[in-house]
Every structure is written in C-alpha cells, then in structure tokens.
Amino acid sequence: MGFAVIMFVRILFGVCMVFIIGYIFGGFSGNPTLVSLTKVAAILAIVLFIAANGILMRFAFSRGAGGKDGWHCTEHKMKLP
C-alpha cells in the first residue's frame, strides 16, 4: 500500500511538471484551458512535494527503531559507565 501511494504521488508530481514546463517553453500559454490547468498544476506540485516528503519521513521514522515502536528519542536511554 505504501509503495503504491508513493508512486501515485510521484506520477502526479511528474504530470504537474509537464504542464508547468509546457506553459513556460511550449504553446500552452495560448489556450485558456491549458492556462487554467497549469495554474492548478503549479499549486498541486507544491502540495504533492510536501506530501511526498511527509510520507517518506513517516516511513523512515516508523522503521527507525527496527519497526517495533516507531521513532522515539534515545537521549534518555544512554547508560553511563
């Protein structure tokens, strides 16, 4: 399930980049419908970038302690000699 979500977010992010690059370098600026889609794609690209980082951090923190109890502070577990 997690891998599918990550791949879906990355594919949507790539599609957003195609619209933005098409607007800047291509002929998307001449069509009003494509201009509207490009504005939505620009906002969606920012949201998807933040979402992808949040999902990946969640997976990384959940495996930080061997997958047992998730991420936690280890500062108080130090044993002095």
Summary of the structure (lengths in Angstrom):
residues: 81
radius of gyration: 19.9
end to end distance: 44.5
largest distance: 72.2
contacts: 179
relative contact order: 0.12
helix: 75%
strand: 0%
